């Protein structure tokens, strides 16, 4: 009999859970067109409520809100809350039944102790029944708390919503579900997000510096600002504006930004402004840093590249190109450097002597260059879709045909296990660390717009034309599709632990996913312009996004970080939690 009740209870719980999901889906349905829409939907909802079909009632009430003839003054929200309260009461009743069942099981345990013959069997059965009943009660309570949290968010009571969602997560422990995490994450965003700084012009891009304690912002007029402690500070000193054109490199906490004037600005953590470096007479087109952090490189429209010390002292000028130098990079050992120019040539230079080797058989134009991880190969992205290759001494190796059209980008994965090429044909190829082809990602029906790889090199995320995300697992060689965005995806960022993915779309919608494809957070930034891509702080504990038409940079703890914060504050939160336990008749929370 007891198991039959449990089965009934489980069925009710499942119906409630899926009904709840259905409620939020129906909230987005197109509203009815007829003039009698509002009264009809409202009356249907009242009828369903009176007949205890609460989920249907809420569906009809939401539909009434969407009707064209819905009056400004209406009681629909009250009716929705009434039906939600009825659902809550049903859950409370089931929870109380479970508590009563637990008590009965405990009584059975006492009786079983008196029966010596079957004591062991009776005790085990009673303990199991009690545990099953308690577990069912806990499951009902954690779902009820999540529902209460969502209701309090809707009712503009963010503090109660956050703590109710926190208690739901705490009660769930390792039984937490994506639905509970999402309820908690939404409450965290509503309550704990705060501005890093507000700017006087829209932000175009942001870069973390000082391990994410400060952020460098590129404004709409290409000027640079530091954002920290709620303030916007000028990046440079004096009256000269630092007009940034994408040339930036960082190393050892320092940052070098090249500008269109030919001046570079060197910034160190904690400084109130950057130091000027008179680098070139014309615009700086690229900057880079050696892996050991001892040197900087700048490449300029003046046809030269220059080598600098970590402190900004000029060490050497590399002359020889007859066109703009668009790129300059160090080899992994820092002993050589490679430049690419609009004159079509690629040159390999000795850092110590300045001597140059002209690479033979280059493409007519190279869009990007890269050293292999070991430094034994040099790779160039050709205009003709070929990956051109040389050994470290500059000897030509067979080229690989990878794309239909120019290769625009070469990227080394964070764990240095893969090299990626991205072509103008919206396809992407995967190469070994030494530049050998491993795989190709292409779908004529869904061209790739953007890509990202997690720091551990286990997952590749692809944002495609149909607004979906393709998440590829290297180990299992499997791809799962994440759907939900309604506009072009402009940003994909993995957390530093590789467990979460953040996506940003052109319509300002930001979504947080786990790597099983579950949606954990969905927020609308509220911009009327195209947003900048949301990202994680370098430690992976905060979500960074821009709102207010990209003029306010926000930070918000991730769900995992927020749980840690609230757990550390448990002692100070205890009075409020005790009050919540009384106000909402919370059970099972110690």
Helices and strands as residue ranges (DSSP letters): H 2-26, H 37-50, H 54-65, H 76-114, H 119-154, H 158-172, G 173-175, H 178-192, E 194-198, E 203-209, G 210-212, E 214-219, E 224-228, E 231-234, E 244-251, E 254-259, E 263-267, E 275-278, E 284-289, E 295-300, E 305-309, E 314-318, E 325-330, E 336-341, E 346-350, E 356-358, E 366-371, E 377-382, E 386-391, E 396-401, E 407-412, E 419-423, E 428-431, E 437-441, E 448-453, E 459-464, E 469-473, E 478-482, E 489-494, E 500-505, E 509-514, E 519-524, E 535-536, E 542-547, E 552-557, H 559-568, H 570-583
